[in-house]
């Protein structure tokens, strides 16, 4: 089975407000990521959230995500990854995406291209690149579950990517969506501008 893990339990400190429910087109930010996971050929996808984010929980349920509550979100991204991986049986796990909830320009075709490049059982870490810049999401072979569950602090899969360069499978992409997330107000404005451009061209 191929799983999706959407990380949506951040504190939005740099934004100063809950960013995942900000509007983008006819949806909220987090809904674009949920839509990508739902439309991609994933067997199941999980949404990791803070227990108090009731609106995001409801949105996730509406899109068919399995909700994973992370009351330990203050201890960093690794806690969310651990909580999600605890829900996934190693026996049936071929691979899993780690997706960021604040990357609304990720679309199903990106996930599909990464899946096409992936060969389960070979310890691969499939990483998207745009103009030699490493992006997100990342697709991990099930082999890496235990190592990721051992991480602590505000770190994620990049630690594994740096530690195991021989296992990286690069997927070159033609647009910069994999590099764009929303940390600050100016990031949100940039993504809105790109989104509107895509929409005018019929790409969204």
LUMMITI-211345 format. One record per atom (N, C-alpha, C, O): residue in one letter; atom name; z, x, y. Coordinates in steps of 0.02 Angstrom, whole numbers. Layout:
<drengus>
resn | name | w | u | v
a | CA | Z | X | Y
...
</drengus>
This chain:
<drengus>
resn | name | w | u | v
x | N | 0 | 41 | -60
x | CA | 0 | 0 | 0
x | C | 0 | 43 | 63
x | O | 30 | 97 | 65
x | N | -34 | 18 | 114
x | CA | -34 | 51 | 179
x | C | 6 | 7 | 227
x | O | -7 | -52 | 235
x | N | 55 | 38 | 259
x | CA | 99 | 2 | 305
x | C | 86 | 24 | 377
x | O | 60 | 78 | 390
x | N | 105 | -20 | 422
x | CA | 107 | -2 | 493
x | C | 179 | -7 | 518
x | O | 214 | -56 | 504
x | N | 200 | 43 | 556
x | CA | 267 | 42 | 587
x | C | 256 | 45 | 662
x | O | 233 | 95 | 689
x | N | 273 | -9 | 697
x | CA | 265 | -12 | 769
x | C | 333 | 1 | 801
x | O | 381 | -37 | 790
x | N | 338 | 53 | 841
x | CA | 401 | 72 | 873
x | C | 406 | 36 | 940
x | O | 368 | 49 | 986
x | N | 455 | -10 | 945
x | CA | 462 | -50 | 1006
x | C | 535 | -56 | 1026
x | O | 556 | -106 | 1056
x | N | 575 | -5 | 1011
x | CA | 647 | -8 | 1025
x | C | 668 | 41 | 1080
x | O | 727 | 57 | 1086
x | N | 619 | 65 | 1119
x | CA | 637 | 112 | 1173
x | C | 672 | 77 | 1230
x | O | 672 | 15 | 1235
x | N | 703 | 117 | 1273
x | CA | 742 | 89 | 1328
x | C | 702 | 81 | 1393
x | O | 728 | 53 | 1442
x | N | 640 | 104 | 1394
x | CA | 598 | 99 | 1455
x | C | 632 | 129 | 1516
x | O | 625 | 103 | 1571
x | N | 668 | 184 | 1506
x | CA | 706 | 214 | 1561
x | C | 661 | 234 | 1619
x | O | 678 | 221 | 1677
x | N | 605 | 266 | 1604
x | CA | 562 | 290 | 1658
x | C | 526 | 233 | 1694
x | O | 507 | 240 | 1752
x | N | 518 | 178 | 1660
x | CA | 485 | 120 | 1691
x | C | 534 | 80 | 1733
x | O | 515 | 49 | 1783
x | N | 597 | 80 | 1713
x | CA | 648 | 44 | 1750
x | C | 651 | -31 | 1735
x | O | 689 | -68 | 1767
x | N | 611 | -54 | 1687
x | CA | 611 | -124 | 1666
x | C | 581 | -128 | 1597
x | O | 548 | -81 | 1574
x | N | 591 | -184 | 1563
x | CA | 561 | -192 | 1496
x | C | 485 | -194 | 1504
x | O | 457 | -239 | 1535
x | N | 452 | -144 | 1475
x | CA | 380 | -137 | 1487
x | C | 337 | -174 | 1437
x | O | 280 | -192 | 1452
x | N | 363 | -184 | 1377
x | CA | 321 | -211 | 1323
x | C | 301 | -283 | 1333
x | O | 256 | -308 | 1300
x | N | 336 | -318 | 1378
x | CA | 318 | -388 | 1392
x | C | 280 | -395 | 1458
x | O | 269 | -451 | 1481
x | N | 259 | -339 | 1487
x | CA | 217 | -343 | 1547
x | C | 149 | -371 | 1529
x | O | 125 | -361 | 1473
x | N | 117 | -407 | 1575
x | CA | 52 | -437 | 1559
x | C | -5 | -386 | 1560
x | O | -6 | -339 | 1600
x | N | -53 | -397 | 1515
x | CA | -115 | -359 | 1514
x | C | -170 | -406 | 1489
x | O | -171 | -425 | 1431
x | N | -215 | -425 | 1535
x | CA | -263 | -476 | 1515
x | C | -228 | -540 | 1498
x | O | -184 | -563 | 1534
x | N | -247 | -570 | 1441
x | CA | -217 | -634 | 1421
x | C | -159 | -626 | 1373
x | O | -137 | -675 | 1342
x | N | -134 | -564 | 1366
x | CA | -79 | -551 | 1321
x | C | -26 | -508 | 1355
x | O | -35 | -486 | 1412
x | N | 28 | -496 | 1319
x | CA | 78 | -448 | 1342
x | C | 62 | -380 | 1308
x | O | 28 | -378 | 1257
x | N | 88 | -326 | 1338
x | CA | 72 | -259 | 1312
x | C | 81 | -253 | 1237
x | O | 35 | -231 | 1202
x | N | 139 | -274 | 1213
x | CA | 154 | -265 | 1142
x | C | 107 | -306 | 1098
x | O | 95 | -287 | 1040
x | N | 80 | -361 | 1124
x | CA | 36 | -403 | 1083
x | C | -29 | -368 | 1065
x | O | -57 | -381 | 1012
x | N | -53 | -324 | 1108
x | CA | -115 | -288 | 1092
x | C | -105 | -241 | 1033
x | O | -149 | -233 | 991
x | N | -46 | -211 | 1029
x | CA | -31 | -167 | 972
x | C | -22 | -208 | 909
x | O | -46 | -190 | 855
x | N | 13 | -264 | 916
x | CA | 23 | -309 | 858
x | C | -45 | -335 | 833
x | O | -56 | -340 | 773
x | N | -89 | -351 | 880
x | CA | -155 | -376 | 860
x | C | -194 | -322 | 822
x | O | -227 | -337 | 772
x | N | -191 | -260 | 846
x | CA | -225 | -205 | 812
x | C | -200 | -198 | 740
x | O | -239 | -189 | 694
x | N | -134 | -201 | 732
x | CA | -104 | -195 | 665
x | C | -124 | -253 | 621
x | O | -138 | -245 | 561
x | N | -125 | -313 | 650
x | CA | -141 | -373 | 610
x | C | -214 | -374 | 588
x | O | -229 | -395 | 532
x | N | -259 | -351 | 631
x | CA | -331 | -354 | 616
x | C | -355 | -294 | 575
x | O | -409 | -297 | 545
x | N | -317 | -240 | 575
x | CA | -335 | -181 | 535
x | C | -319 | -195 | 461
x | O | -279 | -239 | 446
x | N | -350 | -158 | 416
x | CA | -337 | -169 | 344
x | C | -271 | -139 | 321
x | O | -269 | -95 | 278
x | N | -216 | -163 | 350
x | CA | -149 | -142 | 329
x | C | -120 | -195 | 282
x | O | -134 | -254 | 290
x | N | -80 | -173 | 234
x | CA | -49 | -221 | 188
x | C | 8 | -259 | 222
x | O | 16 | -319 | 213
x | N | 48 | -222 | 260
x | CA | 104 | -253 | 297
x | C | 117 | -211 | 359
x | O | 100 | -152 | 362
x | N | 148 | -242 | 409
x | CA | 168 | -203 | 467
x | C | 237 | -225 | 492
x | O | 254 | -284 | 490
x | N | 275 | -177 | 514
x | CA | 344 | -186 | 537
x | C | 346 | -175 | 612
x | O | 310 | -133 | 639
x | N | 390 | -213 | 645
x | CA | 403 | -203 | 717
x | C | 476 | -186 | 725
x | O | 520 | -226 | 710
x | N | 490 | -125 | 750
x | CA | 559 | -102 | 758
x | C | 580 | -116 | 830
x | O | 549 | -92 | 878
x | N | 633 | -156 | 838
x | CA | 654 | -179 | 904
x | C | 730 | -172 | 914
x | O | 768 | -164 | 866
x | N | 749 | -174 | 977
x | CA | 821 | -178 | 993
x | C | 844 | -250 | 978
x | O | 807 | -297 | 991
x | N | 905 | -259 | 952
x | CA | 929 | -327 | 935
x | C | 929 | -374 | 995
x | O | 921 | -434 | 987
x | N | 937 | -347 | 1056
x | CA | 942 | -390 | 1115
x | C | 874 | -412 | 1142
x | O | 871 | -456 | 1185
x | N | 819 | -382 | 1118
x | CA | 753 | -399 | 1144
x | C | 724 | -461 | 1110
x | O | 676 | -456 | 1071
x | N | 755 | -518 | 1124
x | CA | 738 | -580 | 1089
x | C | 664 | -599 | 1099
x | O | 632 | -623 | 1053
x | N | 638 | -589 | 1160
x | CA | 569 | -609 | 1173
x | C | 521 | -568 | 1130
x | O | 473 | -595 | 1102
x | N | 533 | -502 | 1124
x | CA | 490 | -459 | 1084
x | C | 495 | -477 | 1010
x | O | 446 | -475 | 974
x | N | 555 | -495 | 988
x | CA | 565 | -516 | 919
x | C | 523 | -578 | 905
x | O | 489 | -582 | 854
x | N | 526 | -627 | 950
x | CA | 488 | -689 | 941
x | C | 413 | -675 | 941
x | O | 376 | -704 | 900
x | N | 391 | -632 | 986
x | CA | 320 | -615 | 989
x | C | 298 | -582 | 923
x | O | 245 | -599 | 896
x | N | 338 | -536 | 899
x | CA | 323 | -501 | 836
x | C | 317 | -550 | 778
x | O | 271 | -544 | 737
x | N | 363 | -597 | 774
x | CA | 360 | -647 | 720
x | C | 297 | -689 | 725
x | O | 265 | -704 | 674
x | N | 278 | -707 | 786
x | CA | 218 | -747 | 796
x | C | 155 | -711 | 772
x | O | 106 | -743 | 751
x | N | 156 | -645 | 775
x | CA | 97 | -606 | 753
x | C | 102 | -586 | 679
x | O | 59 | -551 | 653
x | N | 155 | -607 | 646
x | CA | 161 | -594 | 574
x | C | 194 | -528 | 556
x | O | 189 | -505 | 499
x | N | 227 | -497 | 605
x | CA | 261 | -434 | 590
x | C | 328 | -447 | 555
x | O | 361 | -497 | 567
x | N | 347 | -401 | 512
x | CA | 415 | -401 | 485
x | C | 459 | -366 | 536
x | O | 445 | -310 | 557
x | N | 513 | -399 | 556
x | CA | 556 | -373 | 610
x | C | 610 | -328 | 581
x | O | 644 | -346 | 533
x | N | 617 | -269 | 611
x | CA | 670 | -222 | 592
x | C | 713 | -210 | 654
x | O | 689 | -184 | 705
x | N | 776 | -229 | 650
x | CA | 821 | -220 | 707
x | C | 851 | -149 | 706
x | O | 872 | -125 | 654
x | N | 852 | -118 | 764
x | CA | 882 | -51 | 769
x | C | 936 | -50 | 823
x | O | 923 | -37 | 881
x | N | 999 | -65 | 803
x | CA | 1054 | -62 | 851
x | C | 1071 | 9 | 873
x | O | 1108 | 19 | 921
x | N | 1043 | 58 | 837
x | CA | 1058 | 129 | 854
x | C | 1003 | 160 | 897
x | O | 994 | 221 | 897
x | N | 965 | 118 | 933
x | CA | 906 | 142 | 970
x | C | 923 | 196 | 1021
x | O | 881 | 237 | 1038
x | N | 986 | 197 | 1046
x | CA | 1004 | 248 | 1096
x | C | 1003 | 318 | 1068
x | O | 1000 | 367 | 1105
x | N | 1005 | 324 | 1002
x | CA | 1004 | 391 | 971
x | C | 933 | 418 | 964
x | O | 923 | 474 | 939
x | N | 883 | 379 | 986
x | CA | 815 | 407 | 990
x | C | 765 | 378 | 941
x | O | 782 | 337 | 898
x | N | 703 | 401 | 949
x | CA | 646 | 375 | 910
x | C | 656 | 383 | 835
x | O | 636 | 340 | 796
x | N | 687 | 438 | 815
x | CA | 695 | 451 | 743
x | C | 734 | 396 | 709
x | O | 722 | 381 | 650
x | N | 781 | 365 | 745
x | CA | 821 | 311 | 715
x | C | 777 | 251 | 699
x | O | 788 | 217 | 649
x | N | 728 | 237 | 741
x | CA | 682 | 181 | 729
x | C | 638 | 195 | 668
x | O | 625 | 151 | 627
x | N | 614 | 257 | 663
x | CA | 572 | 275 | 606
x | C | 612 | 269 | 541
x | O | 587 | 244 | 491
x | N | 674 | 293 | 543
x | CA | 717 | 288 | 483
x | C | 728 | 216 | 463
x | O | 722 | 198 | 404
x | N | 745 | 173 | 512
x | CA | 758 | 103 | 497
x | C | 698 | 70 | 464
x | O | 705 | 32 | 416
x | N | 638 | 86 | 489
x | CA | 578 | 56 | 460
x | C | 565 | 82 | 389
x | O | 552 | 43 | 343
x | N | 570 | 147 | 381
x | CA | 555 | 176 | 315
x | C | 605 | 153 | 262
x | O | 588 | 151 | 203
x | N | 666 | 136 | 283
x | CA | 715 | 108 | 235
x | C | 690 | 43 | 205
x | O | 709 | 25 | 149
x | N | 646 | 8 | 241
x | CA | 622 | -57 | 218
x | C | 562 | -51 | 170
x | O | 540 | -100 | 141
x | N | 537 | 10 | 162
x | CA | 475 | 20 | 124
x | C | 491 | 55 | 58
x | O | 521 | 109 | 57
x | N | 470 | 24 | 4
x | CA | 480 | 53 | -62
x | C | 433 | 113 | -72
x | O | 373 | 109 | -60
x | N | 461 | 169 | -93
x | CA | 421 | 229 | -105
x | C | 371 | 220 | -162
x | O | 318 | 251 | -162
x | N | 387 | 177 | -210
x | CA | 346 | 169 | -270
x | C | 276 | 145 | -253
x | O | 227 | 167 | -284
x | N | 270 | 98 | -205
x | CA | 205 | 69 | -190
x | C | 175 | 96 | -126
x | O | 124 | 71 | -102
x | N | 206 | 147 | -97
x | CA | 185 | 172 | -32
x | C | 131 | 226 | -40
x | O | 143 | 279 | -68
x | N | 71 | 210 | -14
x | CA | 17 | 260 | -12
x | C | 17 | 297 | 55
x | O | 8 | 358 | 57
x | N | 27 | 260 | 108
x | CA | 28 | 290 | 174
x | C | 55 | 242 | 226
x | O | 62 | 182 | 213
x | N | 71 | 268 | 285
x | CA | 97 | 225 | 338
x | C | 78 | 253 | 407
x | O | 82 | 313 | 419
x | N | 59 | 207 | 450
x | CA | 46 | 223 | 520
x | C | 112 | 220 | 558
x | O | 154 | 177 | 545
x | N | 121 | 266 | 605
x | CA | 173 | 259 | 656
x | C | 137 | 246 | 722
x | O | 102 | 289 | 749
x | N | 146 | 185 | 747
x | CA | 113 | 162 | 808
x | C | 164 | 155 | 864
x | O | 221 | 135 | 852
x | N | 143 | 170 | 925
x | CA | 187 | 162 | 983
x | C | 175 | 93 | 1013
x | O | 118 | 73 | 1024
x | N | 229 | 58 | 1027
x | CA | 223 | -9 | 1055
x | C | 194 | -11 | 1125
x | O | 173 | -64 | 1149
x | N | 193 | 47 | 1159
x | CA | 168 | 48 | 1228
x | C | 98 | 79 | 1233
x | O | 80 | 108 | 1284
x | N | 59 | 72 | 1179
x | CA | -11 | 95 | 1179
x | C | -59 | 35 | 1170
x | O | -88 | 27 | 1117
x | N | -65 | -7 | 1221
x | CA | -102 | -69 | 1213
x | C | -177 | -62 | 1205
x | O | -211 | -110 | 1186
x | N | -205 | -2 | 1218
x | CA | -277 | 6 | 1211
x | C | -298 | 28 | 1141
x | O | -357 | 38 | 1127
x | N | -249 | 36 | 1097
x | CA | -264 | 50 | 1027
x | C | -295 | -14 | 997
x | O | -268 | -68 | 1005
x | N | -350 | -6 | 962
x | CA | -383 | -65 | 933
x | C | -393 | -56 | 858
x | O | -385 | 0 | 832
x | N | -410 | -109 | 823
x | CA | -417 | -104 | 750
x | C | -468 | -52 | 727
x | O | -459 | -22 | 674
x | N | -521 | -41 | 766
x | CA | -572 | 7 | 744
x | C | -545 | 78 | 741
x | O | -566 | 118 | 699
x | N | -497 | 95 | 785
x | CA | -466 | 161 | 783
x | C | -427 | 169 | 717
x | O | -433 | 220 | 683
x | N | -388 | 118 | 700
x | CA | -350 | 121 | 637
x | C | -396 | 124 | 577
x | O | -383 | 159 | 528
x | N | -451 | 87 | 582
x | CA | -499 | 86 | 527
x | C | -531 | 155 | 516
x | O | -539 | 177 | 460
x | N | -550 | 187 | 571
x | CA | -580 | 254 | 565
x | C | -530 | 304 | 535
x | O | -550 | 347 | 495
x | N | -468 | 298 | 553
x | CA | -416 | 342 | 525
x | C | -407 | 329 | 451
x | O | -398 | 376 | 411
x | N | -408 | 266 | 432
x | CA | -402 | 249 | 361
x | C | -461 | 275 | 320
x | O | -452 | 297 | 263
x | N | -521 | 271 | 349
x | CA | -580 | 297 | 314
x | C | -574 | 372 | 301
x | O | -601 | 397 | 251
x | N | -539 | 407 | 345
x | CA | -532 | 480 | 338
x | C | -476 | 499 | 290
x | O | -470 | 557 | 271
x | N | -436 | 451 | 270
x | CA | -374 | 463 | 232
x | C | -386 | 460 | 157
x | O | -416 | 413 | 132
x | N | -360 | 511 | 122
x | CA | -361 | 511 | 48
x | C | -289 | 510 | 23
x | O | -256 | 562 | 26
x | N | -263 | 454 | -1
x | CA | -194 | 450 | -23
x | C | -179 | 500 | -79
x | O | -222 | 517 | -120
x | N | -118 | 524 | -79
x | CA | -96 | 569 | -132
x | C | -110 | 642 | -119
x | O | -96 | 684 | -162
x | N | -137 | 659 | -60
x | CA | -153 | 729 | -45
x | C | -110 | 758 | 11
x | O | -127 | 810 | 40
x | N | -55 | 724 | 27
x | CA | -7 | 748 | 77
x | C | -38 | 754 | 147
x | O | -17 | 796 | 187
x | N | -88 | 713 | 161
x | CA | -122 | 718 | 226
x | C | -81 | 686 | 282
x | O | -42 | 639 | 271
x | N | -91 | 713 | 342
x | CA | -67 | 682 | 403
x | C | -129 | 674 | 447
x | O | -156 | 722 | 473
x | N | -150 | 611 | 455
x | CA | -212 | 597 | 492
x | C | -195 | 587 | 566
x | O | -157 | 543 | 584
x | N | -226 | 629 | 608
x | CA | -209 | 629 | 679
x | C | -272 | 618 | 720
x | O | -323 | 651 | 709
x | N | -270 | 571 | 768
x | CA | -329 | 559 | 811
x | C | -331 | 610 | 868
x | O | -280 | 629 | 896
x | N | -392 | 631 | 885
x | CA | -402 | 678 | 941
x | C | -455 | 651 | 987
x | O | -505 | 622 | 966
x | N | -444 | 661 | 1051
x | CA | -495 | 648 | 1102
x | C | -503 | 711 | 1143
x | O | -457 | 733 | 1176
x | N | -563 | 740 | 1140
x | CA | -577 | 803 | 1176
x | C | -524 | 856 | 1162
x | O | -497 | 887 | 1208
x | N | -509 | 866 | 1097
x | CA | -461 | 917 | 1074
x | C | -389 | 903 | 1095
x | O | -346 | 947 | 1088
x | N | -375 | 844 | 1121
x | CA | -306 | 826 | 1136
x | C | -281 | 779 | 1082
x | O | -314 | 730 | 1064
x | N | -222 | 795 | 1057
x | CA | -191 | 757 | 1003
x | C | -161 | 692 | 1029
x | O | -128 | 691 | 1081
x | N | -174 | 637 | 993
x | CA | -150 | 573 | 1016
x | C | -109 | 536 | 964
x | O | -85 | 566 | 915
x | N | -101 | 472 | 974
x | CA | -66 | 426 | 929
x | C | -108 | 364 | 921
x | O | -149 | 349 | 964
x | N | -100 | 327 | 866
x | CA | -50 | 332 | 813
x | C | -66 | 388 | 763
x | O | -118 | 420 | 766
x | N | -19 | 398 | 717
x | CA | -28 | 448 | 664
x | C | -20 | 412 | 596
x | O | 22 | 369 | 588
x | N | -62 | 432 | 549
x | CA | -60 | 403 | 481
x | C | -34 | 456 | 433
x | O | -64 | 509 | 424
x | N | 24 | 442 | 403
x | CA | 56 | 489 | 358
x | C | 47 | 467 | 285
x | O | 52 | 408 | 269
x | N | 33 | 515 | 242
x | CA | 35 | 502 | 170
x | C | 108 | 484 | 152
x | O | 155 | 507 | 184
x | N | 115 | 441 | 102
x | CA | 182 | 421 | 80
x | C | 228 | 480 | 63
x | O | 289 | 474 | 65
x | N | 197 | 537 | 46
x | CA | 235 | 597 | 30
x | C | 285 | 616 | 85
x | O | 338 | 643 | 70
x | N | 268 | 601 | 148
x | CA | 309 | 624 | 204
x | C | 367 | 577 | 221
x | O | 403 | 589 | 269
x | N | 375 | 524 | 182
x | CA | 428 | 476 | 198
x | C | 497 | 509 | 202
x | O | 533 | 500 | 251
x | N | 514 | 547 | 151
x | CA | 582 | 576 | 149
x | C | 594 | 625 | 206
x | O | 648 | 627 | 235
x | N | 543 | 666 | 221
x | CA | 552 | 715 | 275
x | C | 561 | 680 | 342
x | O | 601 | 702 | 383
x | N | 523 | 627 | 353
x | CA | 530 | 590 | 416
x | C | 599 | 556 | 420
x | O | 628 | 551 | 474
x | N | 623 | 533 | 364
x | CA | 689 | 500 | 364
x | C | 745 | 550 | 378
x | O | 801 | 530 | 394
x | N | 731 | 614 | 372
x | CA | 781 | 665 | 385
x | C | 785 | 687 | 458
x | O | 828 | 726 | 476
x | N | 739 | 661 | 499
x | CA | 739 | 681 | 570
x | C | 797 | 648 | 608
x | O | 820 | 593 | 589
x | N | 821 | 681 | 660
x | CA | 872 | 653 | 703
x | C | 853 | 664 | 776
x | O | 813 | 708 | 792
x | N | 882 | 623 | 820
x | CA | 869 | 632 | 891
x | C | 807 | 596 | 915
x | O | 777 | 557 | 878
x | N | 787 | 609 | 977
x | CA | 730 | 574 | 1007
x | C | 665 | 610 | 991
x | O | 630 | 634 | 1036
x | N | 650 | 615 | 927
x | CA | 589 | 648 | 905
x | C | 555 | 604 | 852
x | O | 587 | 561 | 821
x | N | 491 | 616 | 842
x | CA | 454 | 577 | 792
x | C | 410 | 622 | 750
x | O | 430 | 678 | 733
x | N | 351 | 597 | 734
x | CA | 307 | 632 | 687
x | C | 278 | 697 | 712
x | O | 254 | 737 | 672
x | N | 281 | 709 | 778
x | CA | 252 | 772 | 805
x | C | 285 | 834 | 774
x | O | 254 | 886 | 767
x | N | 348 | 826 | 756
x | CA | 384 | 883 | 725
x | C | 350 | 902 | 659
x | O | 341 | 961 | 645
x | N | 332 | 852 | 619
x | CA | 298 | 865 | 555
x | C | 229 | 894 | 567
x | O | 207 | 938 | 531
x | N | 195 | 868 | 617
x | CA | 127 | 892 | 633
x | C | 128 | 966 | 650
x | O | 86 | 1005 | 628
x | N | 178 | 986 | 689
x | CA | 184 | 1057 | 708
x | C | 204 | 1099 | 648
x | O | 182 | 1156 | 641
x | N | 246 | 1072 | 605
x | CA | 273 | 1110 | 548
x | C | 223 | 1118 | 491
x | O | 229 | 1164 | 451
x | N | 174 | 1072 | 487
x | CA | 129 | 1073 | 429
x | C | 56 | 1069 | 452
x | O | 20 | 1022 | 434
x | N | 33 | 1117 | 491
x | CA | -37 | 1114 | 516
x | C | -89 | 1113 | 461
x | O | -144 | 1088 | 470
x | N | -72 | 1141 | 402
x | CA | -120 | 1144 | 347
x | C | -133 | 1074 | 317
x | O | -181 | 1065 | 280
x | N | -90 | 1025 | 334
x | CA | -98 | 958 | 306
x | C | -132 | 909 | 355
x | O | -142 | 851 | 339
x | N | -148 | 934 | 414
x | CA | -177 | 890 | 465
x | C | -250 | 876 | 450
x | O | -289 | 921 | 435
x | N | -268 | 813 | 454
x | CA | -338 | 793 | 453
x | C | -354 | 762 | 521
x | O | -327 | 711 | 540
x | N | -399 | 795 | 557
x | CA | -416 | 774 | 625
x | C | -470 | 721 | 624
x | O | -520 | 727 | 588
x | N | -460 | 669 | 664
x | CA | -511 | 618 | 673
x | C | -531 | 619 | 747
x | O | -490 | 603 | 790
x | N | -593 | 637 | 760
x | CA | -617 | 640 | 829
x | C | -639 | 571 | 852
x | O | -678 | 537 | 817
x | N | -615 | 550 | 910
x | CA | -631 | 485 | 937
x | C | -666 | 492 | 1004
x | O | -657 | 542 | 1039
x | N | -705 | 441 | 1022
x | CA | -747 | 447 | 1082
x | C | -716 | 416 | 1144
x | O | -746 | 419 | 1198
x | N | -657 | 385 | 1137
x | CA | -624 | 362 | 1199
x | C | -551 | 384 | 1199
x | O | -523 | 401 | 1148
x | N | -522 | 383 | 1259
x | CA | -457 | 414 | 1269
x | C | -398 | 367 | 1254
x | O | -341 | 384 | 1270
x | N | -410 | 310 | 1224
x | CA | -356 | 262 | 1211
x | C | -298 | 292 | 1174
x | O | -240 | 274 | 1185
x | N | -312 | 340 | 1129
x | CA | -259 | 369 | 1087
x | C | -212 | 415 | 1128
x | O | -160 | 435 | 1104
x | N | -232 | 430 | 1190
x | CA | -190 | 473 | 1233
x | C | -148 | 433 | 1282
x | O | -104 | 461 | 1315
x | N | -162 | 368 | 1288
x | CA | -134 | 329 | 1343
x | C | -77 | 285 | 1320
x | O | -85 | 241 | 1278
x | N | -18 | 297 | 1350
x | CA | 39 | 252 | 1340
x | C | 69 | 235 | 1407
x | O | 48 | 263 | 1459
x | N | 117 | 190 | 1408
x | CA | 147 | 167 | 1470
x | C | 218 | 192 | 1476
x | O | 264 | 164 | 1447
x | N | 227 | 246 | 1514
x | CA | 294 | 271 | 1528
x | C | 317 | 252 | 1598
x | O | 376 | 237 | 1610
x | N | 269 | 254 | 1645
x | CA | 285 | 242 | 1715
x | C | 239 | 189 | 1744
x | O | 190 | 168 | 1713
x | N | 256 | 167 | 1804
x | CA | 216 | 115 | 1837
x | C | 144 | 137 | 1845
x | O | 98 | 96 | 1837
x | N | 133 | 201 | 1861
x | CA | 64 | 225 | 1871
x | C | 24 | 224 | 1806
x | O | -36 | 215 | 1806
x | N | 59 | 233 | 1749
x | CA | 25 | 228 | 1684
x | C | 1 | 156 | 1672
x | O | -54 | 145 | 1648
x | N | 44 | 110 | 1689
x | CA | 28 | 39 | 1682
x | C | -33 | 21 | 1724
x | O | -77 | -15 | 1701
x | N | -34 | 45 | 1786
x | CA | -90 | 31 | 1831
x | C | -155 | 61 | 1804
x | O | -208 | 30 | 1807
x | N | -150 | 122 | 1776
x | CA | -209 | 154 | 1748
x | C | -236 | 114 | 1688
x | O | -296 | 103 | 1683
x | N | -191 | 93 | 1645
x | CA | -211 | 56 | 1585
x | C | -241 | -11 | 1605
x | O | -289 | -34 | 1574
x | N | -213 | -43 | 1656
x | CA | -242 | -107 | 1680
x | C | -313 | -96 | 1705
x | O | -357 | -137 | 1692
x | N | -324 | -42 | 1740
x | CA | -391 | -27 | 1767
x | C | -441 | -15 | 1710
x | O | -496 | -41 | 1712
x | N | -420 | 25 | 1660
x | CA | -464 | 38 | 1602
x | C | -477 | -26 | 1563
x | O | -533 | -40 | 1542
x | N | -424 | -65 | 1553
x | CA | -430 | -128 | 1517
x | C | -481 | -173 | 1552
x | O | -525 | -202 | 1519
x | N | -476 | -179 | 1618
x | CA | -522 | -223 | 1655
x | C | -594 | -198 | 1648
x | O | -641 | -238 | 1645
x | N | -602 | -131 | 1648
x | CA | -669 | -102 | 1639
x | C | -697 | -119 | 1570
x | O | -755 | -139 | 1563
x | N | -655 | -111 | 1518
x | CA | -674 | -128 | 1449
x | C | -693 | -202 | 1445
x | O | -743 | -221 | 1414
x | N | -653 | -244 | 1478
x | CA | -663 | -316 | 1474
x | C | -730 | -336 | 1506
x | O | -766 | -378 | 1480
x | N | -745 | -305 | 1562
x | CA | -809 | -319 | 1596
x | C | -869 | -299 | 1553
x | O | -921 | -331 | 1555
x | N | -860 | -246 | 1513
x | CA | -914 | -222 | 1470
x | C | -915 | -257 | 1402
x | O | -957 | -242 | 1359
x | N | -869 | -303 | 1393
x | CA | -867 | -341 | 1330
x | C | -838 | -301 | 1272
x | O | -850 | -318 | 1214
x | N | -799 | -248 | 1287
x | CA | -771 | -207 | 1233
x | C | -702 | -230 | 1211
x | O | -673 | -204 | 1163
x | N | -674 | -279 | 1247
x | CA | -610 | -308 | 1228
x | C | -618 | -384 | 1225
x | O | -571 | -420 | 1210
</drengus>
